[in-house]
Amino acid sequence: MATEVSIAASSLVYLFGQKFVPVARLTGETLVYGGAKVREKELAHTLLLSAFASLAQQGNLELKAGKKRRLMLFSSDVPLAKALTSPEGQRGQLERMILGRAGGGRVYDIVRGIIGKDLRNPWAHIISLVRSDLVEEGYFRAEQEERRGIGRLLGAKTTITALPERIAPLEGEADRLKGMLSAFQVQEARLYSMLQKEVTSGVKSRVYQEPETDAD
């Protein structure tokens, strides 16, 4: 039987990102709540990993190892995902998108489908989906401000701020999620390793490549 949750795992990972992802030394994602700067790519990967793992743990998704044929004769192990419940009513946009695409195929293809098209920064796109969720759910507030002068050509500036009184009580849930992910990594080490590789390669495959031009 599927378990109902009050907030998506991916949302908890973004809210308390410093618990799940190393701090960035230079460039990275500055978290809206707390202001910590964390590694962007690792944050995007962890958002996806937490969504897949939590859906499986809650009984909403079946994760299992499958085979991918390579060079006709050889095959390699890949994780397959099949939705066991409807995405309707599921917390979290990432989680809903996973359930809507999980028909028993590869996690790699699900990740590619979530991103939708090749982008210069698909990692930032994944993060933006979760950030938008937190605005919709009322944990963040988005305010638009008109730019001045020539800046008006860029349109209104959106500023996102956190609502600490709503977020702070969720820290215990974030700690429990971190414990669940650690247990999953140990108890299902082979499956977790495959899942990690598929998520990483799936996002990377969506990086936009500049078309080659013929030299004069």
C-alpha positions in Angstrom: 0.0 0.0 0.0 1.4 3.4 -1.0 2.3 5.9 1.8 1.0 9.4 1.8 3.5 12.2 2.5 3.1 15.9 3.4 6.0 17.1 1.4 8.0 15.6 -1.5 11.5 14.2 -0.9 12.9 16.4 -3.7 11.5 19.4 -1.9 13.1 18.4 1.4 16.5 17.9 -0.4 16.3 21.5 -1.8 15.1 23.1 1.4 17.9 21.4 3.4 20.4 21.0 0.6 23.5 21.4 2.8 22.5 18.2 4.6 22.6 16.2 1.3 25.1 17.9 -1.0 28.7 19.3 -0.4 29.2 23.0 -0.1 30.5 24.7 -3.3 33.8 26.5 -3.1 33.1 28.8 -6.0 30.0 28.6 -8.3 27.0 26.7 -7.3 23.3 26.9 -6.3 22.6 29.3 -3.5 19.8 27.8 -1.5 16.8 30.1 -0.9 16.5 28.9 2.7 19.6 29.4 4.7 21.7 30.8 1.9 24.2 28.0 1.7 25.9 27.5 -1.7 26.1 23.9 -2.8 27.3 22.1 -5.8 24.8 22.5 -8.6 25.2 19.2 -10.5 25.3 17.1 -7.3 22.1 18.9 -6.1 20.3 18.1 -9.3 21.3 14.5 -9.2 20.3 14.2 -5.5 16.9 15.7 -6.2 16.3 13.0 -8.8 17.8 10.2 -6.7 15.7 11.1 -3.7 12.6 11.3 -5.8 13.1 7.8 -7.3 14.2 6.2 -3.9 11.4 7.8 -1.9 8.7 6.7 -4.4 10.0 3.2 -4.2 10.2 3.2 -0.4 6.6 4.5 -0.2 5.3 1.8 -2.5 4.5 4.1 -5.4 7.3 2.8 -7.7 9.0 -0.5 -8.5 12.7 -0.3 -9.1 14.6 -3.3 -10.3 17.7 -4.3 -12.3 17.3 -5.1 -16.0 19.6 -5.7 -19.0 20.7 -3.3 -21.7 22.2 -4.9 -24.9 25.5 -3.6 -26.1 27.3 -4.6 -29.3 24.8 -7.4 -30.0 26.5 -9.9 -27.8 27.2 -8.1 -24.5 24.8 -6.6 -22.0 25.0 -4.4 -19.0 22.8 -3.9 -15.9 20.5 -0.9 -15.8 17.7 0.1 -13.4 14.1 -0.2 -14.6 11.2 1.8 -13.1 7.5 1.0 -13.1 4.8 3.1 -11.6 2.5 1.3 -9.1 0.2 4.3 -8.5 -1.1 7.3 -10.4 0.9 10.6 -10.4 -2.4 12.4 -9.6 -2.3 13.8 -6.1 1.4 12.9 -5.6 3.5 15.6 -3.9 6.4 17.1 -6.0 6.6 17.9 -9.7 9.6 15.6 -10.1 7.8 12.8 -8.4 4.7 13.2 -10.6 6.8 13.4 -13.7 8.6 10.2 -12.8 5.4 8.3 -12.1 3.9 9.6 -15.4 6.8 8.2 -17.4 7.6 5.0 -15.5 6.2 2.2 -17.6 8.8 -0.3 -16.8 11.6 1.2 -18.9 15.0 2.6 -18.1 15.6 5.3 -15.5 17.9 7.0 -18.1 14.9 7.5 -20.5 12.7 8.8 -17.7 15.3 11.4 -16.8 15.7 12.5 -20.4 11.9 12.8 -20.7 11.6 14.9 -17.6 14.1 17.4 -19.0 12.3 17.3 -22.4 14.9 18.8 -24.7 18.6 19.6 -24.9 19.6 22.6 -22.8 22.8 24.4 -22.0 22.3 23.6 -18.3 19.9 20.7 -17.7 21.0 20.6 -14.0 19.6 24.1 -13.4 16.4 23.0 -15.1 15.9 20.1 -12.7 16.6 22.5 -9.8 14.1 25.1 -11.1 11.3 22.5 -11.2 11.7 21.8 -7.5 12.1 25.5 -6.6 8.9 26.3 -8.5 7.2 23.5 -6.5 8.2 25.2 -3.2 6.7 28.5 -4.4 3.4 26.7 -5.3 3.3 24.9 -1.9 3.8 28.1 0.0 7.3 27.5 1.4 8.8 30.2 -0.8 7.4 33.6 -1.8 8.0 34.9 -5.3 7.8 38.7 -5.9 8.1 40.5 -9.2 9.7 43.9 -9.4 9.9 46.1 -12.5 13.4 46.9 -13.6 14.5 50.5 -14.3 16.0 52.1 -17.3 17.4 49.9 -20.0 16.9 46.9 -17.7 13.1 47.0 -18.5 14.0 45.2 -21.8 14.7 42.1 -19.7 11.2 42.2 -18.1 10.3 42.0 -14.4 12.8 40.7 -11.9 11.6 37.8 -9.8 12.9 37.6 -6.2 12.3 34.4 -4.2 12.4 34.4 -0.5 11.9 31.6 2.1 9.2 31.5 4.8 11.3 30.1 7.8 8.2 29.6 10.0 6.9 27.0 7.6 10.3 25.4 6.7 12.0 25.1 10.1 9.6 22.4 11.5 10.5 20.1 8.5 14.1 19.6 9.5 13.3 16.4 11.3 11.7 15.0 8.1 14.8 16.0 6.2 17.0 14.1 8.7 14.7 11.0 8.3 14.9 11.2 4.5 18.7 11.4 4.7 18.7 8.3 6.9 16.4 6.5 4.4 18.7 7.3 1.5 21.7 6.1 3.4 20.0 2.9 4.3 18.9 2.4 0.7 22.5 2.9 -0.5 23.7 0.2 1.9 20.9 -2.3 1.7 20.4 -2.0 -2.1 24.0 -1.1 -3.0 24.0 -2.5 -6.5 20.7 -1.0 -7.4 21.6 2.3 -5.9 24.9 2.4 -7.9 23.0 1.7 -11.1 20.4 4.3 -10.3 23.1 6.9 -9.6 24.8 6.2 -12.9 21.6 6.3 -14.9 20.5 9.6 -13.3 23.9 11.2 -14.0 24.2 10.0 -17.6 20.5 10.9 -18.3 21.0 14.5 -17.3 24.3 14.8 -19.0 22.8 13.4 -22.3 20.6 16.5 -22.4 23.4 19.0 -22.6 23.0 21.1 -25.7 25.8 20.6 -28.2 26.6 23.5 -30.6 26.2 22.3 -34.2 29.5 21.9 -36.0 30.2 24.4 -38.8 32.3 23.8 -41.8 35.6 25.8 -41.8 36.1 28.2 -44.6 
